[in-house]
Amino acid sequence: MTFLATINAKEYALIASDRMEVAGIGPFSICVSKEVTKIVSTGIGLMTGTGYVKLLDNVKVAVSNAEISHTEQIIAIIKDNCSIIRGETSYPLTDNEDLINRTAWLFTYFTHQNENNLIRVALYCPNVATEHLGLVEDFKCYAFFPSDSTEKLRESTMATLNAQVVWPNNLNNIENTLSINSSLILKLMKNVSQSSSMVTESCDIGLVFLNGDMMLARNVSIQSPKISFESINS
């Protein structure tokens, strides 16, 4: 499990993920790597996930190799790979189902309404709904937490995120809000990493803008002197 956070600022969408990968050994979770890039481009936005690493990796590869034009294709890829995992014999059926049910995806995508470009932030959690996406509304935030996080940590993190996020408006331009909100994410990532053995302080932050630009800052933390975003448009 990992820590994911998103901010839907309407003018842009931000998603962030820590960089740790863990493996389950019986009842224990063992760190495999602290250098994993979990955010990928789908062609219509950015995507990340939390849960069963093998399933997440399979979906990530399939999405990266596909020509995605609609979210239904992403859901179909997720469903196909869930079926593949269910059919494997390396785990008992009940264990497979539990691993799948604890896996969820967070992604952004572009759409149009009344000839206007829009950015959507979507959640896909098969254990909640297998056919429909959940949406993070404009000017809203959301986060997925690692399984070892406490209710107190989740509540305090979301309270801080909602209280300190800054939205673009007449007084706050996009560049200023990006700087403030990116710094806020890094602060929250550090706080969660100090309480969870499954989360790194360093993270990746992905951005999508209404004009179709997509950018990623890799391996940044609250210790970073500067957050540098690079274009990942294909």
N, C-alpha and C positions, 0 to 999 in steps of 0.2 A: 504494500500500500504506500501511497505517497501523499504529498500535500499539493493540491492544485488550487489556484485562485483565478478568478476572472472579474473584470470590470467592464461593463457595457456602457461606454460613454457616448453612444450614439454616433458621434463623429469618428470614433475609432473603438475597437475592441481590444482588450489586453487579456492575455492568458499567461499564466506562469506555472512552472513545475519545478520541483526540486530535482536533483540529479542522482538520487540513490536508487539502486536496484537491490532487492532482497529476495532471498530464497527461503522457502519454508522447509525446515528440517524437523519433522515431528511437530511438537507444540512451539518450536522456536523459530524465529526469523533471523537469518544470517545475512549480513551485508555482503553482496557480491561485487558491487562497484559503486563508486561515488562520482563517476564521470559519464553518466548516461544522458544522452539528449533525447528527451521524451516528446518534444513538440515537432511535428512534421507538417509540411504543406500538403494540402489535398488538391490544390489547384484552384479551389473556390474559397479557400480560407486556411485556417490552421487547426490542428487536431492534437489532442493528447489524451491520456487515460490513466486510470488507476486500478490496480487489482492484480489478476493473474498474469505474470510477466510473459509467459509463452503465448497466451491469447493476445495480449496487447502487441507483442512483437509481430505476430503473424498478421494481425490487422494492419499494423503500421506498414509492413512491407507490401501487402496487397494494395492498400490505398495509394502508396507512393508509386506503384507500378501501373496504376489504372488511370484512365482519363476521366476524371470526375467532373460531372456537370450538374449534378443534383444530389441532395442529401439522401434520397432513396437508394442511390448506389452505395453510399457509405453504410447505411443500415443493412443492405443486402450483404455486403462484405463482412460485417460484424456477425450477422446471423449465420452465414456460411461457415465462418471460422469457429463459432460457438458449436455448431453441429459436428465439425471435425473433432474438436476437443472432446465432445460428449462420446464420440465413437472410439476414442483411444482407450487402450486397456492398461495404460501405465498407472492409472489411479482407479480405485473403486468408483462406481457410478455416482454414489452419494458425494464423494470427495470432489469429483469433477463438477457436479452441479453446484456445490458450495463455492468452488473457485470461480465458476462462471458468474454466479449471482453476486459475488463481491467485486465484480469488474464493471467499470463504468467509463464512459467517454465524455469528453468536453470538447466542443469544436465550434468554430466560427464559420460563417458562410455568407456569401453575397446574394442578395435578391433584389427584386424591383417591385415598386408599388407606385402607381400613378406616375410612371415614367421617372421615378426617383430611385437612385441607388440606396440600398439599405444594407446594414450589417446585422446579422442575427448571431446570438450566442446560444448554443443549444447543448442540452444534456441528453445522453442516451444511457439509460439504466435498464437492462433487460429484466431485472427482478422487479422493477416498478411497472414498466410498460414495454412490450415487445414491438409494438407497431408505431408508437408515437414518440416524438421528441418533446422534452421539456424545454422551455425557453427562459432565458434570463432577460427580463424586460429592459428597455432603455433606462439608463440611470439607476441600474441595480448591480449588486455584486453577489458573488456566490463562491463557495469553496468546498472542496472535498478534503477530508482529513484522514490521516493514517489510523489504522485500527487500534493502535495503542494510545490514542489521544483521549483525554478525559472530557467529560461534558463541560467542565469548567473552562478548559482550554478552548474548546470550540466556541463556546458562548463569548468568551473574552476576545478571541480573535475576530469573530464576526462583528462584535460591537465596535472594536477599533477600526476595522475595515470600513464599516458603514459610517462611522463618525468622522473619519479623517480623509476619505476619498474626496477628490475635488473634480467638479464637472466643468467641461467647457461652456462658457457663456460669454456675455458681453464684457465681463471683467476678467475672465480667465481664458486665455487663448489655449489652443491645443498643445503647443510646445510646453507651456508652463504646467499644465495639468499632467502631461506625460512625465515630466521630471518629478513632480510631487507624488504622483501615484506609483511610479516605478520605485521610488525610495520607500514608500509605504509598504509595498510588496516585499522589498528586501528586509525591512524591519520585521514584518510578520513571519517571513521565512526563518529568520534567525530565532524568533521567539518559539516557533513551533519546533525547530530543530533541537532546541535546548530541552524540550519536554518529551520528544519522541526519538526513539532509536532508529526510526525508519526514514528520517528526513535529513537532508543536508542543508546547511546554511546557504550554500551556493545554489543558484537556480538558473533557469533559462526563462526569458520573458519574450513573448511573441506579440506582435502588433499587426492589426489589419486596419486599413483606412478606406474611406468611402470611394476613393479613386482607384482602388484595387491594389495599392501598394501593400506589401507584406514584409515585415522586418523581424529580426531576431537578435536579441542580446544573449550571448552564450556565456555560461559559467561566471555569473556576476553575483556579488554578495554585498552586504552592508559595508564590507571592508574595501570594496572596489573604489578606486579614486574617481572613476568616471564610468558611466554606463554607455556603451557604444553599441548602437543598433546597426546591423548590416542588412541590406536587401536580400531577400530570398525568393524574389519573383523569378519564375522559370521562363 
